Amino acid sequence: MITKYALEFILHAKGSSSKIIKNALAEFGSDLVVGDCQKHGESCDYKVTMITEDPTLVFDLCSQFGRIRSIKVA
C-alpha cells in the first residue's frame, strides 16, 4: 500500500506566481491548491495544500522558489 500525505504550508517566494508554482507541483500529487499572493513587500506568501506520496520531493522543489513556513503534514 502506498502512503499518501496531506501537506499544507506557506511558500514565501519572490518573482513567482501561483500559476508557476502550481504547474511545477502538479506532477507530484493531487488535490493541489495554490492560494493567491499575499503581498509582503516584493515577496508573496502562497498557501499551498496538496496530497502527495513524497513530501520531500515537494519541499525540495518549493525551496527553489523561496522559504517554506508553517508546515503541516498529516
PDB file of N, CA, C and O in Angstrom:
ATOM      1  N   MET A   1       0.839  -1.187   0.000  1.00  0.00           N
ATOM      2  CA  MET A   1       0.000   0.000   0.000  1.00  0.00           C
ATOM      3  C   MET A   1       0.882   1.248   0.000  1.00  0.00           C
ATOM      4  O   MET A   1       1.875   1.316   0.724  1.00  0.00           O
ATOM      5  N   ILE A   2       0.515   2.222  -0.808  1.00  0.00           N
ATOM      6  CA  ILE A   2       1.270   3.474  -0.901  1.00  0.00           C
ATOM      7  C   ILE A   2       0.715   4.469   0.113  1.00  0.00           C
ATOM      8  O   ILE A   2      -0.493   4.691   0.186  1.00  0.00           O
ATOM      9  N   THR A   3       1.616   5.063   0.893  1.00  0.00           N
ATOM     10  CA  THR A   3       1.215   6.060   1.865  1.00  0.00           C
ATOM     11  C   THR A   3       1.100   7.418   1.192  1.00  0.00           C
ATOM     12  O   THR A   3       1.991   7.833   0.450  1.00  0.00           O
ATOM     13  N   LYS A   4       0.002   8.103   1.455  1.00  0.00           N
ATOM     14  CA  LYS A   4      -0.186   9.450   0.928  1.00  0.00           C
ATOM     15  C   LYS A   4      -0.237  10.427   2.091  1.00  0.00           C
ATOM     16  O   LYS A   4      -0.764  10.119   3.160  1.00  0.00           O
ATOM     17  N   TYR A   5       0.318  11.601   1.864  1.00  0.00           N
ATOM     18  CA  TYR A   5       0.416  12.628   2.898  1.00  0.00           C
ATOM     19  C   TYR A   5      -0.346  13.876   2.456  1.00  0.00           C
ATOM     20  O   TYR A   5      -0.262  14.295   1.302  1.00  0.00           O
ATOM     21  N   ALA A   6      -1.081  14.452   3.385  1.00  0.00           N
ATOM     22  CA  ALA A   6      -1.741  15.733   3.147  1.00  0.00           C
ATOM     23  C   ALA A   6      -0.792  16.827   3.622  1.00  0.00           C
ATOM     24  O   ALA A   6      -0.426  16.872   4.797  1.00  0.00           O
ATOM     25  N   LEU A   7      -0.399  17.701   2.713  1.00  0.00           N
ATOM     26  CA  LEU A   7       0.525  18.783   3.035  1.00  0.00           C
ATOM     27  C   LEU A   7      -0.206  20.110   3.035  1.00  0.00           C
ATOM     28  O   LEU A   7      -1.101  20.352   2.226  1.00  0.00           O
ATOM     29  N   GLU A   8       0.196  20.959   3.959  1.00  0.00           N
ATOM     30  CA  GLU A   8      -0.275  22.341   3.986  1.00  0.00           C
ATOM     31  C   GLU A   8       0.902  23.181   4.461  1.00  0.00           C
ATOM     32  O   GLU A   8       1.494  22.903   5.504  1.00  0.00           O
ATOM     33  N   PHE A   9       1.237  24.208   3.687  1.00  0.00           N
ATOM     34  CA  PHE A   9       2.361  25.058   4.077  1.00  0.00           C
ATOM     35  C   PHE A   9       2.264  26.409   3.389  1.00  0.00           C
ATOM     36  O   PHE A   9       1.484  26.595   2.455  1.00  0.00           O
ATOM     37  N   ILE A  10       3.072  27.348   3.869  1.00  0.00           N
ATOM     38  CA  ILE A  10       3.183  28.670   3.273  1.00  0.00           C
ATOM     39  C   ILE A  10       4.512  28.735   2.536  1.00  0.00           C
ATOM     40  O   ILE A  10       5.560  28.415   3.097  1.00  0.00           O
ATOM     41  N   LEU A  11       4.462  29.148   1.279  1.00  0.00           N
ATOM     42  CA  LEU A  11       5.667  29.332   0.481  1.00  0.00           C
ATOM     43  C   LEU A  11       5.892  30.831   0.311  1.00  0.00           C
ATOM     44  O   LEU A  11       5.090  31.518  -0.320  1.00  0.00           O
ATOM     45  N   HIS A  12       6.981  31.328   0.873  1.00  0.00           N
ATOM     46  CA  HIS A  12       7.350  32.745   0.780  1.00  0.00           C
ATOM     47  C   HIS A  12       8.306  32.873  -0.404  1.00  0.00           C
ATOM     48  O   HIS A  12       9.468  32.476  -0.318  1.00  0.00           O
ATOM     49  N   ALA A  13       7.806  33.433  -1.513  1.00  0.00           N
ATOM     50  CA  ALA A  13       8.575  33.451  -2.757  1.00  0.00           C
ATOM     51  C   ALA A  13       8.613  34.853  -3.355  1.00  0.00           C
ATOM     52  O   ALA A  13       7.724  35.675  -3.132  1.00  0.00           O
ATOM     53  N   LYS A  14       9.656  35.092  -4.111  1.00  0.00           N
ATOM     54  CA  LYS A  14       9.837  36.371  -4.802  1.00  0.00           C
ATOM     55  C   LYS A  14       9.977  36.088  -6.299  1.00  0.00           C
ATOM     56  O   LYS A  14      10.692  35.169  -6.698  1.00  0.00           O
ATOM     57  N   GLY A  15       9.288  36.884  -7.124  1.00  0.00           N
ATOM     58  CA  GLY A  15       9.418  36.733  -8.565  1.00  0.00           C
ATOM     59  C   GLY A  15       8.749  35.495  -9.116  1.00  0.00           C
ATOM     60  O   GLY A  15       9.232  34.915 -10.089  1.00  0.00           O
ATOM     61  N   SER A  16       7.642  35.075  -8.514  1.00  0.00           N
ATOM     62  CA  SER A  16       6.935  33.890  -8.972  1.00  0.00           C
ATOM     63  C   SER A  16       5.453  34.212  -9.053  1.00  0.00           C
ATOM     64  O   SER A  16       5.048  35.356  -8.845  1.00  0.00           O
ATOM     65  N   SER A  17       4.651  33.214  -9.352  1.00  0.00           N
ATOM     66  CA  SER A  17       3.196  33.378  -9.357  1.00  0.00           C
ATOM     67  C   SER A  17       2.557  32.061  -8.937  1.00  0.00           C
ATOM     68  O   SER A  17       3.193  31.008  -8.964  1.00  0.00           O
ATOM     69  N   SER A  18       1.297  32.140  -8.550  1.00  0.00           N
ATOM     70  CA  SER A  18       0.599  30.917  -8.145  1.00  0.00           C
ATOM     71  C   SER A  18       0.518  29.931  -9.313  1.00  0.00           C
ATOM     72  O   SER A  18       0.570  28.719  -9.100  1.00  0.00           O
ATOM     73  N   LYS A  19       0.393  30.436 -10.538  1.00  0.00           N
ATOM     74  CA  LYS A  19       0.320  29.560 -11.718  1.00  0.00           C
ATOM     75  C   LYS A  19       1.640  28.815 -11.930  1.00  0.00           C
ATOM     76  O   LYS A  19       1.635  27.614 -12.199  1.00  0.00           O
ATOM     77  N   ILE A  20       2.764  29.514 -11.811  1.00  0.00           N
ATOM     78  CA  ILE A  20       4.075  28.883 -11.980  1.00  0.00           C
ATOM     79  C   ILE A  20       4.291  27.810 -10.913  1.00  0.00           C
ATOM     80  O   ILE A  20       4.754  26.711 -11.218  1.00  0.00           O
ATOM     81  N   ILE A  21       3.958  28.127  -9.681  1.00  0.00           N
ATOM     82  CA  ILE A  21       4.131  27.173  -8.579  1.00  0.00           C
ATOM     83  C   ILE A  21       3.234  25.955  -8.793  1.00  0.00           C
ATOM     84  O   ILE A  21       3.671  24.817  -8.621  1.00  0.00           O
ATOM     85  N   LYS A  22       1.991  26.200  -9.164  1.00  0.00           N
ATOM     86  CA  LYS A  22       1.053  25.094  -9.386  1.00  0.00           C
ATOM     87  C   LYS A  22       1.522  24.191 -10.525  1.00  0.00           C
ATOM     88  O   LYS A  22       1.459  22.967 -10.412  1.00  0.00           O
ATOM     89  N   ASN A  23       1.985  24.777 -11.604  1.00  0.00           N
ATOM     90  CA  ASN A  23       2.485  23.976 -12.734  1.00  0.00           C
ATOM     91  C   ASN A  23       3.689  23.127 -12.328  1.00  0.00           C
ATOM     92  O   ASN A  23       3.818  21.983 -12.764  1.00  0.00           O
ATOM     93  N   ALA A  24       4.560  23.678 -11.502  1.00  0.00           N
ATOM     94  CA  ALA A  24       5.749  22.947 -11.064  1.00  0.00           C
ATOM     95  C   ALA A  24       5.390  21.778 -10.149  1.00  0.00           C
ATOM     96  O   ALA A  24       6.050  20.739 -10.185  1.00  0.00           O
ATOM     97  N   LEU A  25       4.352  21.939  -9.332  1.00  0.00           N
ATOM     98  CA  LEU A  25       3.985  20.905  -8.353  1.00  0.00           C
ATOM     99  C   LEU A  25       2.977  19.882  -8.877  1.00  0.00           C
ATOM    100  O   LEU A  25       2.792  18.830  -8.265  1.00  0.00           O
ATOM    101  N   ALA A  26       2.336  20.174  -9.984  1.00  0.00           N
ATOM    102  CA  ALA A  26       1.221  19.342 -10.467  1.00  0.00           C
ATOM    103  C   ALA A  26       1.559  17.864 -10.598  1.00  0.00           C
ATOM    104  O   ALA A  26       0.718  17.020 -10.290  1.00  0.00           O
ATOM    105  N   GLU A  27       2.748  17.531 -11.039  1.00  0.00           N
ATOM    106  CA  GLU A  27       3.098  16.120 -11.260  1.00  0.00           C
ATOM    107  C   GLU A  27       3.447  15.374  -9.972  1.00  0.00           C
ATOM    108  O   GLU A  27       3.634  14.157  -9.995  1.00  0.00           O
ATOM    109  N   PHE A  28       3.537  16.092  -8.851  1.00  0.00           N
ATOM    110  CA  PHE A  28       3.958  15.466  -7.601  1.00  0.00           C
ATOM    111  C   PHE A  28       2.819  15.115  -6.656  1.00  0.00           C
ATOM    112  O   PHE A  28       3.065  14.665  -5.537  1.00  0.00           O
ATOM    113  N   GLY A  29       1.574  15.314  -7.087  1.00  0.00           N
ATOM    114  CA  GLY A  29       0.472  14.963  -6.209  1.00  0.00           C
ATOM    115  C   GLY A  29      -0.875  15.310  -6.808  1.00  0.00           C
ATOM    116  O   GLY A  29      -0.998  15.576  -8.004  1.00  0.00           O
ATOM    117  N   SER A  30      -1.881  15.300  -5.951  1.00  0.00           N
ATOM    118  CA  SER A  30      -3.251  15.583  -6.382  1.00  0.00           C
ATOM    119  C   SER A  30      -3.882  16.595  -5.425  1.00  0.00           C
ATOM    120  O   SER A  30      -3.283  16.990  -4.425  1.00  0.00           O
ATOM    121  N   ASP A  31      -5.091  16.998  -5.756  1.00  0.00           N
ATOM    122  CA  ASP A  31      -5.840  17.965  -4.947  1.00  0.00           C
ATOM    123  C   ASP A  31      -5.006  19.206  -4.630  1.00  0.00           C
ATOM    124  O   ASP A  31      -5.067  19.738  -3.521  1.00  0.00           O
ATOM    125  N   LEU A  32      -4.237  19.654  -5.603  1.00  0.00           N
ATOM    126  CA  LEU A  32      -3.318  20.773  -5.428  1.00  0.00           C
ATOM    127  C   LEU A  32      -4.058  22.103  -5.481  1.00  0.00           C
ATOM    128  O   LEU A  32      -4.801  22.378  -6.423  1.00  0.00           O
ATOM    129  N   VAL A  33      -3.846  22.924  -4.456  1.00  0.00           N
ATOM    130  CA  VAL A  33      -4.386  24.273  -4.412  1.00  0.00           C
ATOM    131  C   VAL A  33      -3.259  25.208  -4.011  1.00  0.00           C
ATOM    132  O   VAL A  33      -2.610  25.012  -2.984  1.00  0.00           O
ATOM    133  N   VAL A  34      -3.031  26.236  -4.838  1.00  0.00           N
ATOM    134  CA  VAL A  34      -2.052  27.272  -4.523  1.00  0.00           C
ATOM    135  C   VAL A  34      -2.819  28.581  -4.421  1.00  0.00           C
ATOM    136  O   VAL A  34      -3.360  29.077  -5.409  1.00  0.00           O
ATOM    137  N   GLY A  35      -2.858  29.132  -3.221  1.00  0.00           N
ATOM    138  CA  GLY A  35      -3.618  30.358  -2.983  1.00  0.00           C
ATOM    139  C   GLY A  35      -2.999  31.563  -3.660  1.00  0.00           C
ATOM    140  O   GLY A  35      -1.837  31.540  -4.064  1.00  0.00           O
ATOM    141  N   ASP A  36      -3.797  32.619  -3.780  1.00  0.00           N
ATOM    142  CA  ASP A  36      -3.324  33.868  -4.365  1.00  0.00           C
ATOM    143  C   ASP A  36      -2.246  34.499  -3.488  1.00  0.00           C
ATOM    144  O   ASP A  36      -2.138  34.211  -2.296  1.00  0.00           O
ATOM    145  N   CYS A  37      -1.466  35.351  -4.104  1.00  0.00           N
ATOM    146  CA  CYS A  37      -0.360  36.038  -3.448  1.00  0.00           C
ATOM    147  C   CYS A  37      -0.862  36.934  -2.315  1.00  0.00           C
ATOM    148  O   CYS A  37      -1.775  37.738  -2.501  1.00  0.00           O
ATOM    149  N   GLN A  38      -0.260  36.785  -1.158  1.00  0.00           N
ATOM    150  CA  GLN A  38      -0.446  37.712  -0.043  1.00  0.00           C
ATOM    151  C   GLN A  38       0.836  38.525   0.030  1.00  0.00           C
ATOM    152  O   GLN A  38       1.852  38.041   0.528  1.00  0.00           O
ATOM    153  N   LYS A  39       0.794  39.756  -0.463  1.00  0.00           N
ATOM    154  CA  LYS A  39       1.991  40.591  -0.623  1.00  0.00           C
ATOM    155  C   LYS A  39       2.673  40.915   0.699  1.00  0.00           C
ATOM    156  O   LYS A  39       2.027  41.223   1.701  1.00  0.00           O
ATOM    157  N   HIS A  40       4.014  40.835   0.666  1.00  0.00           N
ATOM    158  CA  HIS A  40       4.886  41.254   1.759  1.00  0.00           C
ATOM    159  C   HIS A  40       6.081  41.941   1.123  1.00  0.00           C
ATOM    160  O   HIS A  40       7.117  41.314   0.901  1.00  0.00           O
ATOM    161  N   GLY A  41       5.939  43.229   0.829  1.00  0.00           N
ATOM    162  CA  GLY A  41       6.995  43.934   0.119  1.00  0.00           C
ATOM    163  C   GLY A  41       7.079  43.427  -1.308  1.00  0.00           C
ATOM    164  O   GLY A  41       6.079  43.408  -2.026  1.00  0.00           O
ATOM    165  N   GLU A  42       8.276  43.013  -1.722  1.00  0.00           N
ATOM    166  CA  GLU A  42       8.467  42.479  -3.072  1.00  0.00           C
ATOM    167  C   GLU A  42       8.164  40.987  -3.148  1.00  0.00           C
ATOM    168  O   GLU A  42       8.154  40.416  -4.239  1.00  0.00           O
ATOM    169  N   SER A  43       7.918  40.352  -2.013  1.00  0.00           N
ATOM    170  CA  SER A  43       7.674  38.910  -1.962  1.00  0.00           C
ATOM    171  C   SER A  43       6.200  38.618  -1.727  1.00  0.00           C
ATOM    172  O   SER A  43       5.422  39.501  -1.365  1.00  0.00           O
ATOM    173  N   CYS A  44       5.837  37.365  -1.939  1.00  0.00           N
ATOM    174  CA  CYS A  44       4.463  36.911  -1.727  1.00  0.00           C
ATOM    175  C   CYS A  44       4.463  35.652  -0.865  1.00  0.00           C
ATOM    176  O   CYS A  44       5.396  34.850  -0.903  1.00  0.00           O
ATOM    177  N   ASP A  45       3.400  35.503  -0.093  1.00  0.00           N
ATOM    178  CA  ASP A  45       3.148  34.257   0.618  1.00  0.00           C
ATOM    179  C   ASP A  45       2.032  33.527  -0.108  1.00  0.00           C
ATOM    180  O   ASP A  45       0.957  34.084  -0.332  1.00  0.00           O
ATOM    181  N   TYR A  46       2.290  32.277  -0.476  1.00  0.00           N
ATOM    182  CA  TYR A  46       1.298  31.427  -1.129  1.00  0.00           C
ATOM    183  C   TYR A  46       0.959  30.281  -0.201  1.00  0.00           C
ATOM    184  O   TYR A  46       1.853  29.577   0.268  1.00  0.00           O
ATOM    185  N   LYS A  47      -0.327  30.083   0.073  1.00  0.00           N
ATOM    186  CA  LYS A  47      -0.744  28.923   0.857  1.00  0.00           C
ATOM    187  C   LYS A  47      -0.907  27.755  -0.108  1.00  0.00           C
ATOM    188  O   LYS A  47      -1.666  27.834  -1.074  1.00  0.00           O
ATOM    189  N   VAL A  48      -0.185  26.671   0.165  1.00  0.00           N
ATOM    190  CA  VAL A  48      -0.200  25.501  -0.705  1.00  0.00           C
ATOM    191  C   VAL A  48      -0.772  24.318   0.072  1.00  0.00           C
ATOM    192  O   VAL A  48      -0.349  24.044   1.195  1.00  0.00           O
ATOM    193  N   THR A  49      -1.729  23.623  -0.527  1.00  0.00           N
ATOM    194  CA  THR A  49      -2.245  22.367   0.027  1.00  0.00           C
ATOM    195  C   THR A  49      -2.257  21.337  -1.086  1.00  0.00           C
ATOM    196  O   THR A  49      -2.550  21.651  -2.240  1.00  0.00           O
ATOM    197  N   MET A  50      -1.935  20.100  -0.724  1.00  0.00           N
ATOM    198  CA  MET A  50      -1.932  19.028  -1.718  1.00  0.00           C
ATOM    199  C   MET A  50      -1.808  17.668  -1.040  1.00  0.00           C
ATOM    200  O   MET A  50      -1.484  17.576   0.144  1.00  0.00           O
ATOM    201  N   ILE A  51      -2.071  16.623  -1.806  1.00  0.00           N
ATOM    202  CA  ILE A  51      -1.867  15.247  -1.387  1.00  0.00           C
ATOM    203  C   ILE A  51      -0.689  14.713  -2.201  1.00  0.00           C
ATOM    204  O   ILE A  51      -0.658  14.868  -3.421  1.00  0.00           O
ATOM    205  N   THR A  52       0.281  14.083  -1.528  1.00  0.00           N
ATOM    206  CA  THR A  52       1.458  13.574  -2.236  1.00  0.00           C
ATOM    207  C   THR A  52       1.952  12.287  -1.586  1.00  0.00           C
ATOM    208  O   THR A  52       1.659  12.002  -0.425  1.00  0.00           O
ATOM    209  N   GLU A  53       2.697  11.531  -2.353  1.00  0.00           N
ATOM    210  CA  GLU A  53       3.332  10.321  -1.831  1.00  0.00           C
ATOM    211  C   GLU A  53       4.725  10.620  -1.284  1.00  0.00           C
ATOM    212  O   GLU A  53       5.261   9.842  -0.495  1.00  0.00           O
ATOM    213  N   ASP A  54       5.313  11.741  -1.695  1.00  0.00           N
ATOM    214  CA  ASP A  54       6.677  12.053  -1.276  1.00  0.00           C
ATOM    215  C   ASP A  54       6.830  13.535  -0.912  1.00  0.00           C
ATOM    216  O   ASP A  54       7.190  14.346  -1.765  1.00  0.00           O
ATOM    217  N   PRO A  55       6.560  13.890   0.347  1.00  0.00           N
ATOM    218  CA  PRO A  55       6.689  15.286   0.770  1.00  0.00           C
ATOM    219  C   PRO A  55       8.090  15.857   0.544  1.00  0.00           C
ATOM    220  O   PRO A  55       8.233  17.051   0.284  1.00  0.00           O
ATOM    221  N   THR A  56       9.109  15.028   0.639  1.00  0.00           N
ATOM    222  CA  THR A  56      10.481  15.511   0.474  1.00  0.00           C
ATOM    223  C   THR A  56      10.690  16.109  -0.920  1.00  0.00           C
ATOM    224  O   THR A  56      11.321  17.157  -1.054  1.00  0.00           O
ATOM    225  N   LEU A  57      10.167  15.453  -1.949  1.00  0.00           N
ATOM    226  CA  LEU A  57      10.285  15.987  -3.306  1.00  0.00           C
ATOM    227  C   LEU A  57       9.580  17.340  -3.430  1.00  0.00           C
ATOM    228  O   LEU A  57      10.101  18.266  -4.051  1.00  0.00           O
ATOM    229  N   VAL A  58       8.405  17.443  -2.840  1.00  0.00           N
ATOM    230  CA  VAL A  58       7.641  18.692  -2.889  1.00  0.00           C
ATOM    231  C   VAL A  58       8.418  19.810  -2.207  1.00  0.00           C
ATOM    232  O   VAL A  58       8.536  20.906  -2.755  1.00  0.00           O
ATOM    233  N   PHE A  59       8.948  19.542  -1.017  1.00  0.00           N
ATOM    234  CA  PHE A  59       9.673  20.577  -0.284  1.00  0.00           C
ATOM    235  C   PHE A  59      10.983  20.942  -0.973  1.00  0.00           C
ATOM    236  O   PHE A  59      11.379  22.108  -0.962  1.00  0.00           O
ATOM    237  N   ASP A  60      11.662  19.966  -1.573  1.00  0.00           N
ATOM    238  CA  ASP A  60      12.887  20.262  -2.319  1.00  0.00           C
ATOM    239  C   ASP A  60      12.592  21.197  -3.492  1.00  0.00           C
ATOM    240  O   ASP A  60      13.328  22.156  -3.726  1.00  0.00           O
ATOM    241  N   LEU A  61      11.529  20.920  -4.219  1.00  0.00           N
ATOM    242  CA  LEU A  61      11.158  21.757  -5.352  1.00  0.00           C
ATOM    243  C   LEU A  61      10.766  23.161  -4.884  1.00  0.00           C
ATOM    244  O   LEU A  61      11.203  24.156  -5.463  1.00  0.00           O
ATOM    245  N   CYS A  62       9.954  23.236  -3.849  1.00  0.00           N
ATOM    246  CA  CYS A  62       9.493  24.537  -3.358  1.00  0.00           C
ATOM    247  C   CYS A  62      10.633  25.381  -2.803  1.00  0.00           C
ATOM    248  O   CYS A  62      10.569  26.609  -2.852  1.00  0.00           O
ATOM    249  N   SER A  63      11.667  24.750  -2.279  1.00  0.00           N
ATOM    250  CA  SER A  63      12.800  25.509  -1.742  1.00  0.00           C
ATOM    251  C   SER A  63      13.533  26.273  -2.849  1.00  0.00           C
ATOM    252  O   SER A  63      14.271  27.216  -2.566  1.00  0.00           O
ATOM    253  N   GLN A  64      13.334  25.870  -4.105  1.00  0.00           N
ATOM    254  CA  GLN A  64      13.918  26.600  -5.223  1.00  0.00           C
ATOM    255  C   GLN A  64      13.182  27.915  -5.492  1.00  0.00           C
ATOM    256  O   GLN A  64      13.738  28.830  -6.100  1.00  0.00           O
ATOM    257  N   PHE A  65      11.933  28.004  -5.037  1.00  0.00           N
ATOM    258  CA  PHE A  65      11.139  29.221  -5.204  1.00  0.00           C
ATOM    259  C   PHE A  65      11.337  30.202  -4.054  1.00  0.00           C
ATOM    260  O   PHE A  65      11.257  31.415  -4.248  1.00  0.00           O
ATOM    261  N   GLY A  66      11.597  29.676  -2.853  1.00  0.00           N
ATOM    262  CA  GLY A  66      11.727  30.544  -1.685  1.00  0.00           C
ATOM    263  C   GLY A  66      11.720  29.738  -0.397  1.00  0.00           C
ATOM    264  O   GLY A  66      12.089  28.564  -0.378  1.00  0.00           O
ATOM    265  N   ARG A  67      11.295  30.390   0.676  1.00  0.00           N
ATOM    266  CA  ARG A  67      11.278  29.751   2.003  1.00  0.00           C
ATOM    267  C   ARG A  67       9.935  29.088   2.269  1.00  0.00           C
ATOM    268  O   ARG A  67       8.884  29.593   1.874  1.00  0.00           O
ATOM    269  N   ILE A  68       9.991  27.951   2.945  1.00  0.00           N
ATOM    270  CA  ILE A  68       8.786  27.210   3.310  1.00  0.00           C
ATOM    271  C   ILE A  68       8.563  27.417   4.804  1.00  0.00           C
ATOM    272  O   ILE A  68       9.480  27.274   5.612  1.00  0.00           O
ATOM    273  N   ARG A  69       7.318  27.758   5.152  1.00  0.00           N
ATOM    274  CA  ARG A  69       6.986  28.004   6.559  1.00  0.00           C
ATOM    275  C   ARG A  69       5.660  27.347   6.908  1.00  0.00           C
ATOM    276  O   ARG A  69       4.905  26.918   6.036  1.00  0.00           O
ATOM    277  N   SER A  70       5.399  27.280   8.203  1.00  0.00           N
ATOM    278  CA  SER A  70       4.113  26.793   8.722  1.00  0.00           C
ATOM    279  C   SER A  70       3.697  25.466   8.104  1.00  0.00           C
ATOM    280  O   SER A  70       2.595  25.341   7.571  1.00  0.00           O
ATOM    281  N   ILE A  71       4.574  24.483   8.176  1.00  0.00           N
ATOM    282  CA  ILE A  71       4.343  23.175   7.551  1.00  0.00           C
ATOM    283  C   ILE A  71       3.442  22.310   8.422  1.00  0.00           C
ATOM    284  O   ILE A  71       3.642  22.189   9.630  1.00  0.00           O
ATOM    285  N   LYS A  72       2.443  21.711   7.773  1.00  0.00           N
ATOM    286  CA  LYS A  72       1.580  20.707   8.409  1.00  0.00           C
ATOM    287  C   LYS A  72       1.575  19.487   7.499  1.00  0.00           C
ATOM    288  O   LYS A  72       1.279  19.601   6.309  1.00  0.00           O
ATOM    289  N   VAL A  73       1.899  18.323   8.048  1.00  0.00           N
ATOM    290  CA  VAL A  73       1.868  17.071   7.295  1.00  0.00           C
ATOM    291  C   VAL A  73       0.990  16.096   8.049  1.00  0.00           C
ATOM    292  O   VAL A  73       1.203  15.853   9.237  1.00  0.00           O
ATOM    293  N   ALA A  74       0.010  15.540   7.371  1.00  0.00           N
ATOM    294  CA  ALA A  74      -0.892  14.567   8.016  1.00  0.00           C
ATOM    295  C   ALA A  74      -0.967  13.316   7.172  1.00  0.00           C
ATOM    296  O   ALA A  74      -1.669  12.371   7.531  1.00  0.00           O
TER     297      ALA A  74
END
